[in-house]
Amino acid sequence: MRIAPHIALAAAALLAACGPMSVERAERECFQRARLAAAPRGMVAVGAGSGGNVGAKLSLSVSSDFIQGRDPSAVYDACVLQKSGQPPRQPLYTRSDWRG
């Protein structure tokens, strides 16, 4: 059968996608998790339109890491190690975009 090689190729591609990611990508993804471990993030918007229409919007993100009181730096380090299999190359608190 000629289908078997195609199935094997598709299975190999799926397994490769499940492997570890690059340290740089893991750092980017884990950075947001560490920010949420430091403090909840949110947004409030209020607006008024013509005819007296009033609208409001609220968005709040709270992580379980924050609720459990985990150290954001430890969350970041563990996350990067789990996703990439390597420790972070850049510590959390030296990142220029950190706003903990």
C-alpha positions as CSV (number, residue, x, y, z in Angstrom):
1,M,0.0,0.0,0.0
2,R,1.1,3.5,-0.7
3,I,-0.8,5.1,2.1
4,A,1.4,3.8,4.9
5,P,4.4,6.1,4.2
6,H,2.0,9.1,4.3
7,I,0.6,8.0,7.6
8,A,4.1,7.5,9.0
9,L,5.1,11.0,7.8
10,A,2.0,12.6,9.4
11,A,2.6,10.8,12.7
12,A,6.2,11.9,12.7
13,A,5.2,15.5,12.1
14,L,2.6,15.4,15.0
15,L,5.2,13.9,17.4
16,A,7.8,16.6,16.4
17,A,5.2,19.3,17.2
18,C,4.9,17.9,20.8
19,G,8.6,18.2,21.5
20,P,10.3,21.0,23.4
21,M,10.3,24.5,22.0
22,S,13.2,26.9,21.7
23,V,14.3,28.7,24.9
24,E,13.5,32.1,23.3
25,R,9.9,31.1,22.5
26,A,9.5,29.6,26.0
27,E,10.8,32.8,27.6
28,R,8.2,34.8,25.6
29,E,5.3,32.6,26.6
30,C,6.3,32.2,30.2
31,F,6.9,35.9,30.6
32,Q,3.1,36.6,30.5
33,R,2.5,33.8,33.0
34,A,5.1,35.4,35.4
35,R,3.4,38.8,35.0
36,L,0.1,37.3,36.1
37,A,1.8,35.6,39.0
38,A,3.0,39.0,40.2
39,A,-0.4,40.8,40.1
40,P,-3.8,40.5,38.5
41,R,-4.2,42.4,35.2
42,G,-7.4,44.1,34.2
43,M,-9.1,46.8,32.1
44,V,-12.1,49.0,32.7
45,A,-13.7,50.9,29.9
46,V,-16.7,53.3,30.1
47,G,-18.3,55.2,27.3
48,A,-21.3,57.3,26.4
49,G,-22.9,57.7,23.1
50,S,-25.4,59.9,21.5
51,G,-29.0,59.5,22.8
52,G,-27.8,58.8,26.3
53,N,-26.5,55.3,25.6
54,V,-23.9,54.3,28.2
55,G,-21.7,51.3,28.0
56,A,-19.1,49.7,30.3
57,K,-16.7,46.8,29.9
58,L,-14.6,45.0,32.5
59,S,-11.8,42.5,32.0
60,L,-9.9,40.9,34.8
61,S,-7.2,38.1,34.7
62,V,-6.1,36.4,37.9
63,S,-3.8,33.4,37.8
64,S,-3.7,30.5,40.2
65,D,0.0,31.3,40.7
66,F,-1.0,34.7,42.1
67,I,-3.7,33.2,44.3
68,Q,-1.2,30.7,45.7
69,G,1.4,33.4,46.3
70,R,4.1,31.9,44.1
71,D,7.2,33.9,43.3
72,P,6.9,35.3,39.7
73,S,10.6,34.6,39.1
74,A,10.3,30.9,40.2
75,V,7.1,30.6,38.0
76,Y,9.1,31.9,35.0
77,D,12.1,29.7,35.6
78,A,10.0,26.5,36.0
79,C,7.8,27.4,33.0
80,V,10.8,27.9,30.7
81,L,12.4,24.7,31.9
82,Q,9.2,22.7,31.4
83,K,8.5,24.0,27.9
84,S,12.1,24.0,26.5
85,G,14.0,21.5,28.7
86,Q,16.6,24.2,29.4
87,P,16.8,27.0,32.0
88,P,16.1,30.6,30.9
89,R,18.9,32.5,29.2
90,Q,17.6,35.8,30.5
91,P,16.3,36.1,34.1
92,L,12.9,37.6,34.5
93,Y,13.8,40.7,36.4
94,T,16.4,41.9,33.9
95,R,13.9,42.0,31.0
96,S,13.4,45.5,29.9
97,D,9.7,45.0,29.5
98,W,9.1,43.7,33.0
99,R,6.4,45.6,34.9
100,G,5.8,43.5,38.1
